Amino acid sequence: MIRPERLTVKAAAALQEAASVARTRGNPVVNDAHLFHALLEQDDGIVVPLLQKSGLNVAQLKADTEREIARFPKQSGNGSDPTLSRELSKVLDRADEEAKALDDAYVSTEHLLLSLAEEKGTTARQLLSAAGVDRAQLLAALQGVRGSHRVTDQEPESKYQALQRFTRDLTDMARKGKRPRLADRGHQVPRRVRGTAQGGAQGDHGDGREVHRFHR
């Protein structure tokens, strides 16, 4: 089983949300579909842009995943927390391997997505396969979203987005024939982002560890 300290903040939050959805709906087991649903609902995450870049209709994926979750067994009057399914445990282990293969220091939401898409029998794999999207396309989209940056701390998404905004600003200036001011060339880029761009320096790890526990 993957260690909680290996997860990024958003990966841990997705797992907690998956457990919350299962509990709210009376599902005794947290399934891979619950996790996929949680990833699709995350704000400011990398999964939705990655899927959109792969040419997928995220709204349709959400509806299809909701339909799958609605078919799961329900039980009432049980005060215990839902347990992880065997399939989801395998997904988490595979996600750990995905992170290592990409030379990332932590397991992030993109690793969870790649694992869901690869593990046999998962809802994500069925839906993505039906749409004609495979691992190679997801990896290509991932390269387009995060470039050469690696997951070096527990909040990598903020770096991807800040760097993308900064790059877009410079590109727009170039198109308009403007030269960036000194501030535009670096001083307004968040310090942690500049460190990542200059050498992949690690930022503060933050505290993303407790959110992995499935408390009420």
SULKA-V160116 format. One record per pair of residues at least 12 apart in sequence whose C-alpha atoms are under 7 Angstrom apart, sorted by the first residue. I is the first residue (numbers start at 1). J is the second residue. If there is no record, write none. Layout:
i:I j:J
i:I j:J
This chain:
i:1 j:89
i:1 j:93
i:2 j:92
i:2 j:93
i:2 j:96
i:4 j:209
i:4 j:212
i:5 j:209
i:6 j:106
i:6 j:107
i:7 j:106
i:7 j:107
i:7 j:108
i:7 j:154
i:8 j:106
i:8 j:107
i:8 j:108
i:8 j:154
i:8 j:155
i:8 j:208
i:9 j:154
i:9 j:155
i:9 j:208
i:10 j:109
i:11 j:108
i:11 j:109
i:12 j:208
i:12 j:211
i:12 j:212
i:13 j:211
i:13 j:212
i:14 j:35
i:14 j:38
i:14 j:39
i:15 j:35
i:15 j:212
i:16 j:211
i:16 j:212
i:16 j:213
i:16 j:214
i:17 j:38
i:18 j:30
i:18 j:34
i:18 j:35
i:18 j:38
i:19 j:82
i:19 j:214
i:21 j:34
i:22 j:34
i:22 j:82
i:23 j:81
i:23 j:82
i:26 j:74
i:26 j:75
i:26 j:76
i:27 j:72
i:27 j:73
i:27 j:74
i:27 j:75
i:27 j:82
i:28 j:74
i:28 j:75
i:28 j:82
i:28 j:83
i:29 j:82
i:29 j:83
i:29 j:84
i:29 j:85
i:30 j:82
i:30 j:83
i:30 j:84
i:30 j:85
i:31 j:84
i:31 j:85
i:31 j:88
i:32 j:87
i:32 j:88
i:32 j:122
i:32 j:123
i:33 j:65
i:33 j:69
i:33 j:123
i:36 j:124
i:37 j:62
i:37 j:65
i:40 j:62
i:45 j:157
i:46 j:110
i:46 j:157
i:47 j:109
i:47 j:110
i:50 j:141
i:50 j:142
i:50 j:145
i:53 j:141
i:54 j:137
i:54 j:138
i:54 j:141
i:91 j:115
i:91 j:116
i:91 j:119
i:92 j:112
i:94 j:115
i:95 j:107
i:95 j:111
i:95 j:112
i:95 j:115
i:98 j:111
i:99 j:111
i:104 j:150
i:104 j:151
i:104 j:152
i:105 j:151
i:105 j:152
i:106 j:151
i:106 j:152
i:106 j:153
i:106 j:154
i:114 j:135
i:146 j:160
i:152 j:202
i:153 j:202
i:153 j:203
i:153 j:204
i:153 j:205
i:154 j:205
i:154 j:206
i:154 j:208
i:159 j:193
i:163 j:193
